[in-house]
Amino acid sequence: MSKFGVMVMGPAGAGKSTFCASLITHLQLNRRSCFYVNLDPAAESFEHTPDLDIRDLISVEDVMDELKLGPNGGLIYCFEFLMENLSFLEESLNSVTEEYLIIFDMPGQIELYTHYPVLPTLVNFLRSPGNLDIRLCAAYLLESTFVVDRAKYFAGSLSALSAMYMLGLPHLNILSKMDLVKDQIRKKDFKKFLVPDTMLIEEDPEEIAARKAGIHYQPPVESDDPRDKDALMSGAGFKRLNAAVAQLLENFSMVHYHKLDCTDEDSVGGILSYIDECIQWAEAQEPKEIPDEEYEDEE
């Protein structure tokens, strides 16, 4: 029988471990079994103790000390080492039954989701019928606070598209930490960010805020000085780059987002329902027989 799993991924600080903890708590409250796998060799602490932890095999700290690598190079080395020791995963996951949801907590190294080939190899191993035969889906988290900065929002959306293309998995894109923006952005305005749209590039948040406040808006002055970071990040060339990224996302028309608030049980349950649909978890469950009630003979 197939196993079932979800890979929780996204850039650093997107709330991956927080979501994993909320998802595990939700599953436990609903009497569902789960198996928690930490694949972040740089992780420090967890709300729920992992059932399988890559740090028992190798850690970034040890690699940095012994090989004198930086944190990014150390993490890449850890994953290359994992790929040479896949029996570490296979031995622990072989005994997991189809009743469990396997939750893979992934690192925030953006290279892993954009152009480095190690994750596609890992995914193929986990999904292969000859090996673990796990029905996987990806949950890619992006901070909802990125919607305030259009450049970050479209860059994050581009990384999500890259992950979709590289991994070839059923994919959920999620705007996390909704509790941080719900009082800053109206629901009506936020809906525009659920599907990346080129028109969002034309909207300058500073200009809109100034117009609402009745203040004359003065656009930033162009500068040719390459050392002027602020000018480079607001100049015409930077805007054209963002417009090209937005147009690319619109041309592919693959990225759209679900909202997640880990402090809201219904929100976590909603995301879980999408995960179950992607991996077809319910279809593989055997119907449970309802025990016959015993009645006392009436006199």
PEFEN-V348029 format. One record per pair of residues at least 6 apart in sequence whose C-alpha atoms are under 7 Angstrom apart, sorted by the first residue. I is the first residue (numbers start at 1). GAP is how many residues later the second one is. Records with the same first field share a line. If there is no record, write none. Layout:
# PEFEN-V348029
I = GAP  GAP
This chain:
# PEFEN-V348029
1 = 97
2 = 96  131  132  133
3 = 94  95  130  131  132
4 = 94  96  97  98  130  131  132  275  277
5 = 96  97  98  129  130  131  132
6 = 96  97  98  130  131  132  133
7 = 96  97  98  99  130  131  132
8 = 8  96  97  98  130  131  132
9 = 7  96  97  98  99  130  131  132
10 = 98  130  131  132
11 = 97  98  99
12 = 96  97
14 = 127  128  129  162
15 = 161
16 = 89  125
17 = 88
19 = 243
20 = 85
21 = 26  27
22 = 240
23 = 245
24 = 10
27 = 6
33 = 66  67  68
34 = 66  67  68
35 = 16  65  66  67  68
36 = 14  15  16  66  67  68
37 = 13  14  15  16  66  67  68
38 = 12  14  15  16  66  67  68
39 = 14  15  65  66  67  68
40 = 14  65  66  67
41 = 13  14  17  18  19  34
42 = 17  18
58 = 20
59 = 19
60 = 11  14  15  18
63 = 6  11
64 = 6  7  10
90 = 42
94 = 38
112 = 7
113 = 49  50
114 = 45  48  49
120 = 46  47
125 = 6
126 = 6  7  8
127 = 6  7  8  9
135 = 144
136 = 33  143
137 = 32  33  34  141  142
138 = 31  32  33  34
139 = 32  33  34  35
140 = 20  32  33  34
141 = 32  33  34  35
142 = 14  32  33  34
143 = 32  33  34
144 = 31  32  33  34
145 = 36
146 = 6  7
147 = 6
150 = 51
151 = 91
154 = 91  92
158 = 91
161 = 94
164 = 7
170 = 108
173 = 83  84  85
174 = 83  84  85  86
175 = 82  83  84  85
176 = 83  84  85
177 = 83  84  85
178 = 81  82  83
179 = 82
194 = 62  63  64
195 = 60  61  62
196 = 53  54  60
197 = 49  53
198 = 45  48  49
201 = 42
207 = 10
210 = 6  7
222 = 9  13
223 = 8
232 = 6
260 = 7  8
261 = 6  7
262 = 6
276 = 6
